[in-house]
Amino acid sequence: MDMQVKDLYPSRTGGEARWLPRVDPVVWGEADQPGDFALNQQQLDSFDENGFIILEGAVEDLVAPIQKELEAMKEQLLGREELVIEPDSKELRSIFQPHFFSEYIKKVARDPRLLDIARQLLGDDVYLHQSRVNVKPGMKGRSFPWHSDFETWHVEDGMPQMRAVTGWIMLTENDPFNGPLFLIPGSHKHYLSCAGTTPEDNYKQSLRKQEAGTPDLASLDWLIQEGGGLAGAFGKPGTLVFHECNIMHGSPDNLASYPRTNLFFVYNSIKNGCKAPFSGQKPRPAFLASRDTQPLEPLKEPLK
Amino acid sequence: MDMQVKDLYPSRTGGEARWLPRVDPVVWGEADQPGDFALNQQQLDSFDENGFIILEGAVEDLVAPIQKELEAMKEQLLGREELVIEPDSKELRSIFQPHFFSEYIKKVARDPRLLDIARQLLGDDVYLHQSRVNVKPGMKGRSFPWHSDFETWHVEDGMPQMRAVTGWIMLTENDPFNGPLFLIPGSHKHYLSCAGTTPEDNYKQSLRKQEAGTPDLASLDWLIQEGGGLAGAFGKPGTLVFHECNIMHGSPDNLASYPRTNLFFVYNSIKNGCKAPFSGQKPRPAFLASRDTQPLEPLKEPLK
């Protein structure tokens, strides 16, 4: 392990679950950040308070071309680790790093409607820590328990600080019925240092069903009371959402007959590149946690 | 089996799943039905079309006294078949026939705010086919797959016709997060004759996790397209809902930290009392399907 880096957010170190203070800002940039698509002060304040923002239909025009790219990709990736399959039904659940396999999707990550906001929230140049497509098939997509992404990225990938944000696009409608993302507003302000330790090669199991790093009932209840309830990320295809790296979120089963499909980009500040994992274990593979911190350059104008 | 009774709705007879026509009316009574709390014509039309109606906060004053009765009952019923427990966590999931064990809850079933509507919808005197409390504990209450209650009551209990309705009271908030009831509006107009046959003593397993009598993806999709989407029964404690016996419904996991608790009364027309089960098997026990068709007499005024 790299002894230069202090562990600001110890977790799964064998002790009991406990709350630790967040020592990082939520919003690292300013409202007058360059970029035509940066958030205004009111939107920044809302993100700071709630830990997420929903921009209804903001990139509607990208949905059809992205879906087309994904269709091509399914064939291309058969048998590769970047493809994750449902434990029961064997249906497609995730594609990791789709921007490696599609030039178009790489451009989507650089579209100023996304990248202006990511650079503003993190107050820095940014790179992609991870990207993925999550498909929850109708009637078969399973629930995912509550978790903070940052807790995993910190422990398993060595991401030092909370200076990352996920920007994601709804490729289908996300409604109360098809397994939408639920969030606890305000939960990003509290860090849950989790009990237990990390099993070796945890990712092979946790991408299907996470167990390490999930809160117990009392912790969850405290967060919900503290944060003032629960929220659902509902919207039509083309809705753009940003959620903070430490916000507690989860999702129920898809009970609808239609899929819930989303494309996620995890943007990380180039000053927050991953070190040795704080678990002391070997790093996860690059398709889950990139170590190439070369900054993304915004496209001059929105993708057509 | 009672050979007098024609099987209008054969299901699980060993063939393929298929759609059969509903031969019964949805609304059996009239808008000018006696009773201060009967539905008006607009409400009746909506029930006829959608197969359910939500009366927000209609019996708010009953919630606290019912909750008090349930607390007492948990102790009283330990070890009895009327108590159903979560498969994984062993927590309370259901109490069957609470009106057997509480005089107060028996009066709730006779409250004119419920009974006037049940008698009107069924156009007859009614009795209780079944009553139950369903608790979905926070973080632990599990999903329940899509099903028509009538399909089970017909096959396993010998209920001849679609002349029953469930009236139920939200004892906690029902929101998108705590495993609410989802319904397919209009699905009560179609009868899904299910594939397969009924395992012996199916109820012992099906109360925990139903498998027989659930639609496949194509059937579900057809219903959702035909009926125009999905609906959630959301509301504050004390909200009263009526849903038709053949409406397709299900519910997701409870991801919230707080329970979702509802009290259900299944009202059946006294002309529609149960015969021998159409499966040809022995009837389910009385706590699941009463054979005592003595009519409920409405209280003179709402419970205090």
Interface residues (C-beta under 8 A of the other chain):
Chain A: G138 M139 K140 S143 W146 D175 P176 F177 G179 F182 L217 L220 D221 I224 L230 G232 G250 S251 P252 D253 L255 A256 S257 Y258
Chain B: G138 M139 K140 S143 W146 D175 P176 F177 G179 F182 L217 L220 D221 I224 L230 G232 G250 S251 P252 D253 L255 A256 S257 Y258
